[in-house]
Amino acid sequence: MKNLFLLSFVFFFNMTTSYCQNWNSQFSGTSATLNDISFINTGTGFIVGDSGVILKTTNSGLNWNRIDIGIRRRLISVCCTDINTCYIGGGDEIYIFHGYVHRDRIVLKTTNQGINWVIIQDYSSNAYPVYDMQFLNSQTGWYSCSGLVKTSDGGVSWQDKQAGAYKSFFIDESNGFYFTPNITSIFRTSNDGQSWINVGTYYCEGGFYFTNSFTGYACGTSGIEKTTNGGYNWFSVLNTNNVYGIHFSNDNTGFVTGHNGIIHKTTNGGINWVSSYLPGGTLYSVFTLNDSASWTVGVSGRIFSTITSPNSILNVSNSIPESFSLSQNYPNPFNPNTIINYAIPSNVRSQTSDVKLLIYNSLGKHIATLVNENQNAGIYSVEFNGEGLPSGVYYCKLEAGDFVETKRMVLLK
């Protein structure tokens, strides 16, 4: 374990000066801290953050659209059960030097894909916020709020299950876990919270994730812990500090994110971890669907994704261009869709080129990555969707090796 930690530390140190090459930034349209992310499928997902921020995408994050429901409280956790139903939990904590002076809690629900949201719980004072939320289906779920609370009827009614819970996870309706910072321990139930047993002393502020009924992970200031017997025993798989978000796409592949933009990834069930770094601050949540579709969010409205081309890229001609070129988008002005064509010549060394097609606003801020991949020679076409963006001037930039070309585009609504 000591050798593994040293190797991970060395790799992290080498990565701190540049972006991890597998992650691309996405434009959030906000500078608020983003606390949690949940995807329903590769296209559709939600993000929640401070000051009532709710973001939704239907194109893998090419565009994130703000849903403003007039709430300015901190939203901490989001969980989607199907294409229609999602839950959000949160609340504010106001702190002064001598302690907390105000706490509140709010729980929201949508049943129509985020078009409308209903407040199903609202405590304006003397209530801990929702720190963590999980649903097994559209009806059955839990949240942690310095206590564990359960619903079996889609949030119509709630039952108190246990005091002191800060993070929780249920494998099924009977078997579940919670972490309490009061005595820094993990507790397990096998009877829907009627009784609990202490299964280990760890700091697990980042929460839990189980890939099956036997195998699970917990993360926090203790590092990353793992169980292979349904949570009765835990052991360390990575000694690291201050990790806050955890998610797995299958039994072997998962991510943990945390302080200063650190990302730890495993592809062999936690035996080995590769550590990389995304500059810009702490990453609070990560969500992964498969090897090519993962997202992470954090401070200053930062969103990163491993998806390189949310839109379809079409090779529209078999002819081999003589040179690189970026055509003017059409239509231009556009609302909200426009087509961008570009040409990639044959590279005599490898017959392929590393191609990036990027969108910037008039202030030079990166808005979207349309293409980021190695491409064969040819003429390509890709569609840009400006839905959710304000009217104005935007710039499309083609980068391929030493070649750079930019075109001016006008979004007119």
C-alpha positions as CSV (number, residue, x, y, z in Angstrom):
1,M,0.0,0.0,0.0
2,K,2.9,2.4,0.8
3,N,4.4,1.8,-2.7
4,L,1.0,2.3,-4.3
5,F,0.6,5.6,-2.5
6,L,4.0,6.8,-3.5
7,L,3.4,5.9,-7.2
8,S,0.0,7.7,-7.1
9,F,1.7,10.8,-5.5
10,V,4.4,10.9,-8.1
11,F,1.8,10.7,-10.9
12,F,-0.3,13.4,-9.3
13,F,2.7,15.7,-9.0
14,N,3.6,15.3,-12.7
15,M,0.0,16.1,-13.7
16,T,-0.4,19.3,-11.7
17,T,0.8,21.6,-14.5
18,S,-1.7,20.6,-17.2
19,Y,-5.2,19.3,-18.0
20,C,-5.8,15.6,-18.1
21,Q,-6.0,15.0,-21.8
22,N,-9.2,12.9,-21.5
23,W,-11.3,15.7,-20.0
24,N,-12.8,18.7,-21.8
25,S,-14.4,21.8,-20.2
26,Q,-18.0,22.5,-20.8
27,F,-19.7,25.9,-20.5
28,S,-22.1,26.2,-17.5
29,G,-23.1,29.9,-17.8
30,T,-22.6,30.4,-14.1
31,S,-19.8,31.1,-11.6
32,A,-21.7,29.5,-8.7
33,T,-20.3,26.4,-7.1
34,L,-21.8,23.2,-8.6
35,N,-22.4,20.5,-6.0
36,D,-23.9,17.5,-7.7
37,I,-24.6,15.9,-11.1
38,S,-26.9,13.1,-12.3
39,F,-27.4,11.7,-15.8
40,I,-30.3,9.7,-17.0
41,N,-28.7,8.6,-20.3
42,T,-25.8,9.8,-22.4
43,G,-27.7,12.9,-23.6
44,T,-29.8,14.1,-20.6
45,G,-28.5,15.2,-17.3
46,F,-29.0,17.7,-14.4
47,I,-26.6,19.7,-12.3
48,V,-27.4,21.6,-9.1
49,G,-25.4,24.2,-7.2
50,D,-25.3,27.2,-4.9
51,S,-27.8,30.1,-5.1
52,G,-30.6,27.9,-6.6
53,V,-28.7,26.8,-9.7
54,I,-30.3,24.0,-11.7
55,L,-28.8,23.2,-15.1
56,K,-30.1,20.7,-17.7
57,T,-28.6,19.3,-20.9
58,T,-30.2,17.1,-23.6
59,N,-27.1,16.9,-25.7
60,S,-24.4,15.5,-23.4
61,G,-23.4,18.9,-22.1
62,L,-22.8,20.7,-25.4
63,N,-25.3,23.1,-24.0
64,W,-26.3,23.5,-20.4
65,N,-29.6,25.5,-19.9
66,R,-30.4,27.2,-16.7
67,I,-33.8,26.3,-15.1
68,D,-34.8,29.3,-12.9
69,I,-37.6,28.5,-10.5
70,G,-37.1,31.5,-8.3
71,I,-35.2,29.7,-5.5
72,R,-31.9,31.1,-4.4
73,R,-31.0,28.5,-1.7
74,R,-28.1,26.1,-1.9
75,L,-28.9,23.0,-3.8
76,I,-26.6,20.1,-2.8
77,S,-27.8,16.8,-4.2
78,V,-29.7,15.6,-7.3
79,C,-31.0,12.1,-8.2
80,C,-32.8,11.1,-11.4
81,T,-34.8,7.8,-11.5
82,D,-36.0,8.0,-15.1
83,I,-36.4,10.4,-18.0
84,N,-39.3,12.2,-16.2
85,T,-38.6,12.0,-12.5
86,C,-35.8,13.8,-10.6
87,Y,-35.4,14.9,-7.0
88,I,-33.2,17.7,-5.6
89,G,-32.3,18.4,-2.0
90,G,-30.4,21.2,-0.3
91,G,-30.6,24.1,2.1
92,D,-28.5,26.9,3.5
93,E,-26.2,27.0,6.5
94,I,-25.1,30.4,7.7
95,Y,-22.0,30.3,9.8
96,I,-20.3,32.9,12.0
97,F,-17.2,32.6,14.1
98,H,-18.9,31.2,17.2
99,G,-21.1,28.7,15.2
100,Y,-24.1,28.2,13.0
101,V,-26.9,30.8,13.3
102,H,-29.3,29.5,10.6
103,R,-30.0,26.2,8.9
104,D,-32.8,25.3,6.5
105,R,-33.9,22.5,4.2
106,I,-35.6,22.1,0.9
107,V,-36.6,19.1,-1.3
108,L,-37.8,19.5,-4.9
109,K,-39.3,17.1,-7.4
110,T,-40.1,17.1,-11.1
111,T,-42.2,14.5,-13.0
112,N,-42.0,16.2,-16.4
113,Q,-38.3,16.3,-17.3
114,G,-37.5,19.4,-15.3
115,I,-40.0,21.7,-17.0
116,N,-41.8,22.2,-13.6
117,W,-40.5,21.6,-10.1
118,V,-42.7,21.1,-7.0
119,I,-41.4,21.8,-3.4
120,I,-42.2,18.7,-1.5
121,Q,-40.5,19.7,1.7
122,D,-39.6,23.2,2.9
123,Y,-38.1,23.9,6.4
124,S,-37.3,27.6,6.6
125,S,-35.3,27.3,9.8
126,N,-34.0,24.9,12.5
127,A,-33.5,22.0,10.0
128,Y,-30.2,20.6,8.7
129,P,-29.9,20.8,4.8
130,V,-30.1,17.7,2.7
131,Y,-26.4,16.6,2.3
132,D,-27.0,13.4,0.3
133,M,-29.9,11.8,-1.7
134,Q,-30.5,8.4,-3.3
135,F,-33.5,6.8,-5.0
136,L,-33.9,3.2,-6.0
137,N,-36.9,4.0,-8.2
138,S,-39.4,6.9,-8.6
139,Q,-41.1,6.1,-5.3
140,T,-38.4,4.8,-2.9
141,G,-35.6,7.0,-1.7
142,W,-33.6,8.4,1.2
143,Y,-31.8,11.6,2.1
144,S,-29.3,12.4,4.8
145,C,-29.6,15.6,6.8
146,S,-27.8,14.9,10.1
147,G,-30.4,12.2,10.1
148,L,-31.6,9.5,7.7
149,V,-35.1,10.0,6.2
150,K,-37.0,7.7,3.8
151,T,-40.0,7.9,1.5
152,S,-41.8,5.0,-0.1
153,D,-44.4,7.1,-2.0
154,G,-42.5,9.5,-4.1
155,G,-42.0,12.1,-1.4
156,V,-45.6,12.4,-0.2
157,S,-44.6,11.2,3.2
158,W,-41.2,10.7,5.0
159,Q,-40.1,8.5,7.8
160,D,-37.2,9.2,10.2
161,K,-34.8,6.2,10.2
162,Q,-31.7,7.2,12.1
163,A,-30.2,10.3,13.7
164,G,-26.7,11.6,12.9
165,A,-26.4,10.4,9.3
166,Y,-24.4,12.7,7.0
167,K,-24.0,10.4,4.0
168,S,-25.9,7.2,3.1
169,F,-26.3,4.5,0.5
170,F,-28.8,1.7,0.1
171,I,-28.1,-1.5,-1.9
172,D,-31.8,-2.4,-1.7
173,E,-34.7,-1.5,0.6
174,S,-33.3,-3.6,3.4
175,N,-29.5,-3.2,3.2
176,G,-28.0,0.2,3.7
177,F,-25.3,2.3,5.2
178,Y,-24.7,5.7,6.7
179,F,-21.7,7.7,7.8
180,T,-21.8,9.9,10.9
181,P,-19.1,12.5,11.6
182,N,-20.0,12.5,15.3
183,I,-18.0,9.4,15.9
184,T,-16.5,9.0,12.4
185,S,-18.0,5.6,11.8
186,I,-19.9,3.6,9.1
187,F,-23.1,1.9,10.3
188,R,-24.9,-0.9,8.4
189,T,-28.5,-2.1,8.5
190,S,-30.0,-5.3,7.0
191,N,-33.6,-4.5,8.1
192,D,-34.5,-1.1,6.6
193,G,-33.0,0.8,9.5
194,Q,-34.8,-0.9,12.3
195,S,-31.3,-1.7,13.8
196,W,-27.7,-0.7,12.9
197,I,-24.3,-2.1,13.6
198,N,-20.9,-0.2,13.5
199,V,-18.8,-1.7,10.8
200,G,-15.7,0.6,10.9
201,T,-14.2,3.9,11.9
202,Y,-13.5,6.0,8.9
203,Y,-13.9,9.5,7.6
204,C,-16.4,9.1,4.6
205,E,-17.6,12.6,4.0
206,G,-17.5,11.9,0.3
207,G,-20.1,9.2,0.5
208,F,-20.6,5.7,-0.8
209,Y,-21.1,3.8,-4.0
210,F,-21.9,0.1,-4.4
211,T,-21.4,-1.7,-7.8
212,N,-23.2,-4.8,-6.6
213,S,-24.6,-6.3,-3.4
214,F,-21.1,-7.3,-2.2
215,T,-18.7,-4.7,-3.6
216,G,-18.7,-1.1,-2.5
217,Y,-16.5,2.0,-1.9
218,A,-16.5,4.9,0.5
219,C,-14.4,8.1,0.3
220,G,-13.4,11.1,2.4
221,T,-10.5,12.4,4.4
222,S,-9.6,8.8,5.2
223,G,-9.0,8.1,1.5
224,I,-10.8,5.4,-0.4
225,E,-12.1,2.3,1.4
226,K,-13.5,-0.8,-0.2
227,T,-15.7,-3.8,0.9
228,T,-16.1,-7.1,-0.9
229,N,-18.6,-8.7,1.6
230,G,-21.5,-6.4,1.6
231,G,-20.1,-3.8,3.9
232,Y,-19.4,-5.9,6.9
233,N,-15.6,-5.3,6.6
234,W,-13.7,-2.4,4.9
235,F,-10.1,-2.0,3.8
236,S,-8.1,0.9,2.3
237,V,-7.4,0.9,-1.5
238,L,-5.9,4.4,-1.8
239,N,-4.4,6.6,0.9
240,T,-5.4,10.2,-0.2
241,N,-6.9,13.3,1.3
242,N,-10.1,15.3,0.8
243,V,-12.1,13.4,-1.8
244,Y,-15.8,14.3,-2.1
245,G,-17.4,12.7,-5.2
246,I,-17.5,9.0,-6.2
247,H,-19.3,7.0,-8.9
248,F,-18.7,3.8,-10.8
249,S,-19.9,2.7,-14.3
250,N,-19.4,-1.0,-13.7
251,D,-17.7,-3.4,-11.3
252,N,-14.2,-2.3,-12.4
253,T,-14.3,1.3,-13.6
254,G,-14.9,4.3,-11.4
255,F,-13.9,7.8,-10.4
256,V,-13.3,9.7,-7.2
257,T,-12.9,13.5,-7.3
258,G,-11.8,16.1,-4.7
259,H,-9.7,19.0,-3.5
260,N,-7.8,21.2,-6.0
261,G,-9.2,19.4,-9.0
262,I,-7.9,15.9,-8.2
263,I,-9.4,12.9,-10.1
264,H,-8.6,9.3,-9.2
265,K,-9.6,6.6,-11.7
266,T,-9.6,2.8,-11.4
267,T,-10.2,0.3,-14.2
268,N,-9.6,-2.8,-12.1
269,G,-11.8,-2.5,-9.1
270,G,-9.6,-0.3,-7.0
271,I,-6.4,-2.4,-7.2
272,N,-4.7,0.5,-9.0
273,W,-5.6,4.2,-9.4
274,V,-4.4,6.7,-11.9
275,S,-4.5,10.2,-10.6
276,S,-4.8,13.4,-12.7
277,Y,-5.5,17.0,-12.1
278,L,-8.0,19.5,-13.6
279,P,-6.9,23.1,-12.6
280,G,-9.4,25.6,-11.3
281,G,-10.4,24.3,-7.9
282,T,-12.2,21.5,-6.0
283,L,-14.5,19.0,-7.8
284,Y,-17.4,18.0,-5.7
285,S,-19.2,15.4,-7.8
286,V,-18.6,12.9,-10.6
287,F,-21.0,10.8,-12.7
288,T,-19.9,8.1,-15.2
289,L,-22.0,6.1,-17.6
290,N,-19.3,4.3,-19.5
291,D,-15.6,4.6,-20.6
292,S,-16.4,7.5,-22.9
293,A,-19.2,9.3,-21.0
294,S,-18.3,10.9,-17.7
295,W,-18.7,14.3,-16.1
296,T,-17.4,16.1,-13.1
297,V,-18.4,19.5,-11.5
298,G,-17.1,21.9,-8.9
299,V,-16.3,25.4,-7.9
300,S,-16.7,28.5,-10.1
301,G,-19.3,26.8,-12.3
302,R,-16.7,24.3,-13.7
303,I,-17.9,21.3,-15.7
304,F,-15.6,18.8,-17.4
305,S,-16.5,15.8,-19.5
306,T,-14.8,12.9,-21.3
307,I,-17.3,13.2,-24.2
308,T,-15.4,14.8,-27.1
309,S,-18.2,15.1,-29.7
310,P,-21.7,15.3,-28.4
311,N,-23.0,16.0,-31.9
312,S,-22.7,13.7,-34.8
313,I,-19.7,14.3,-37.0
314,L,-20.3,13.4,-40.7
315,N,-17.6,12.7,-43.2
316,V,-19.4,14.3,-46.2
317,S,-16.8,13.6,-48.9
318,N,-14.4,10.8,-49.9
319,S,-12.1,13.3,-51.7
320,I,-8.8,14.1,-50.0
321,P,-8.4,17.9,-49.4
322,E,-5.0,19.5,-50.3
323,S,-5.0,21.7,-47.2
324,F,-6.7,22.4,-43.9
325,S,-9.7,24.8,-44.1
326,L,-12.6,25.9,-42.0
327,S,-15.7,27.0,-43.9
328,Q,-18.1,29.8,-42.8
329,N,-21.0,28.3,-40.9
330,Y,-24.4,28.3,-42.5
331,P,-26.9,29.7,-41.9
332,N,-25.3,32.8,-40.5
333,P,-26.9,34.5,-38.6
334,F,-28.4,31.3,-37.1
335,N,-31.1,30.4,-34.5
336,P,-30.4,28.1,-32.8
337,N,-28.7,25.5,-35.1
338,T,-25.9,26.0,-37.7
339,I,-23.7,23.7,-39.7
340,I,-19.9,24.0,-39.7
341,N,-17.8,22.3,-42.4
342,Y,-14.0,21.8,-42.3
343,A,-11.3,19.9,-44.3
344,I,-8.5,17.7,-43.1
345,P,-5.7,16.9,-45.6
346,S,-3.6,13.7,-45.6
347,N,-0.9,13.7,-43.1
348,V,2.0,11.9,-44.7
349,R,3.4,10.6,-41.4
350,S,0.3,8.9,-40.0
351,Q,-2.6,9.8,-42.4
352,T,-4.5,11.2,-39.4
353,S,-4.6,14.5,-37.6
354,D,-5.5,15.6,-34.0
355,V,-8.5,17.9,-34.6
356,K,-10.2,20.3,-32.3
357,L,-13.3,22.4,-33.2
358,L,-14.0,24.9,-30.4
359,I,-16.7,27.6,-29.8
360,Y,-15.9,30.8,-27.9
361,N,-18.1,33.8,-27.0
362,S,-17.2,37.4,-27.8
363,L,-15.2,37.7,-24.6
364,G,-13.0,34.8,-25.6
365,K,-14.5,32.4,-23.1
366,H,-14.7,28.7,-24.2
367,I,-18.3,27.7,-24.7
368,A,-18.3,24.2,-26.3
369,T,-16.0,21.6,-27.7
370,L,-17.6,20.2,-30.9
371,V,-14.6,18.0,-32.0
372,N,-11.6,16.7,-30.0
373,E,-10.3,13.5,-31.7
374,N,-7.9,12.0,-34.1
375,Q,-9.4,12.1,-37.6
376,N,-8.6,10.7,-41.1
377,A,-8.2,13.0,-44.1
378,G,-11.6,14.2,-45.4
379,I,-14.3,16.8,-45.4
380,Y,-16.4,16.9,-42.3
381,S,-19.6,18.5,-41.2
382,V,-20.8,19.1,-37.6
383,E,-23.9,20.9,-36.2
384,F,-23.7,23.5,-33.4
385,N,-26.8,24.1,-31.3
386,G,-27.0,27.5,-29.6
387,E,-30.0,26.8,-27.5
388,G,-29.7,28.4,-24.1
389,L,-27.1,30.9,-25.2
390,P,-27.8,34.6,-25.5
391,S,-27.9,36.4,-28.9
392,G,-24.5,37.7,-29.9
393,V,-21.2,37.1,-31.7
394,Y,-19.5,33.7,-31.3
395,Y,-16.3,32.3,-32.8
396,C,-15.6,28.9,-34.2
397,K,-11.9,27.9,-34.0
398,L,-10.3,24.9,-35.9
399,E,-7.1,23.6,-34.4
400,A,-5.1,20.8,-36.1
401,G,-1.4,20.5,-35.6
402,D,0.1,23.9,-36.4
403,F,-3.0,25.0,-38.3
404,V,-5.5,27.4,-36.7
405,E,-8.4,29.2,-38.3
406,T,-11.3,31.1,-36.8
407,K,-14.7,32.1,-38.2
408,R,-17.2,34.7,-36.8
409,M,-20.7,33.5,-36.2
410,V,-23.8,35.4,-35.2
411,L,-26.6,33.9,-33.0
412,L,-29.7,36.0,-33.5
413,K,-32.9,35.1,-31.5
